[in-house]
Amino acid sequence: MKIIDLEQRYHDNYFNCLEGWSEEMKEAGDHKSCWYNKYKEKGLRVKIAVDDNDVVAGMIQYLPAEESVIEGKDLYFILCIWVHGYKKGIGDYQGKGIGNSLLAAAEDDVKKLGAKGIAAWGIWLPFWMKSSWFKKHGYKKADRDFISQLVWKPFTADAVKPQWIRPKKKVPKQSGKVTVTAFLNGWCPAQNAVYERAKRACLEFGEKVIFESIDTSNRDTFMEWGISDGIYIDGKKISYGPPIPYEKIVKIISKKVKKLPA
């Protein structure tokens, strides 16, 4: 297994997070490719793990903190690291040290770029992107926001600890209508798929439901809100865990619609 910089011939693998077989990835549309074309000019770095049979088994993507969802200076921020772990598609490649190699390659790259450290986000609960995994690699807790921990590894003595950027505005709702507000970060296909599901679900209810799209792949827009992604119905976020199914979104909206005045 070799770790290389992303090449154009592997773009489809990357845009689908190595899961081109997944229906969920097909739902996500082209948002990630649009995001990539925007941020590759802003310091985005992507490395992939490829075996001798040209199978892409893992990926890591990271960008300058100043272009990310954290408050930081002279740092890079890891958006995600993923090694394919499903039986479907190319099969399970986890437990082979690929993630360790990807992380080490990113850290070496960031050091060569002159950054003072690197940060990442992780879940303190025992599932995907576990913060404990980063801590085993020398990362320290920097901040916490609900179930998400911000961890970091300084490379220099004068590196400044990063912080989460927290919500700055309340998501509005409109009287007499059900308001569905969808924040789209672009970089995460799972969240992109949820965005598309919410947009499609609103069409089932006609004029009773208002769909509002907020594109946080524009960092100025993200900084205005302090919210990167998520679906809000009448100002309340509807999910904090795995991608919410289409049927559940429809069910939640339907309950809200039934409560509207006749």
Sequence and secondary structure as in RCSB ss.txt:
>XXXX:A:sequence
MKIIDLEQRYHDNYFNCLEGWSEEMKEAGDHKSCWYNKYKEKGLRVKIAVDDNDVVAGMIQYLPAEESVIEGKDL
YFILCIWVHGYKKGIGDYQGKGIGNSLLAAAEDDVKKLGAKGIAAWGIWLPFWMKSSWFKKHGYKKADRDFISQL
VWKPFTADAVKPQWIRPKKKVPKQSGKVTVTAFLNGWCPAQNAVYERAKRACLEFGEKVIFESIDTSNRDTFMEW
GISDGIYIDGKKISYGPPIPYEKIVKIISKKVKKLPA
>XXXX:A:secstr
 EEEE  GGGHHHHHTTT TT HHHHHTTTHHHHHHHHHTTTT EEEEEE TT  EEEEEEEEEGGGSSEE SSE
EEEEEEEE   SSTT   TTSSHHHHHHHHHHHHHHHTT SEEEEEEESSSSSSBHHHHHHTT EEEEEETTEEE
EEEESSTT    EE    S     TTSEEEEEEE SS HHHHHHHHHHHHHHGGGGGGEEEEEEETTSHHHHHHH
T  SEEEETTEE  SSS   HHHHHHHHHHHHHTS  
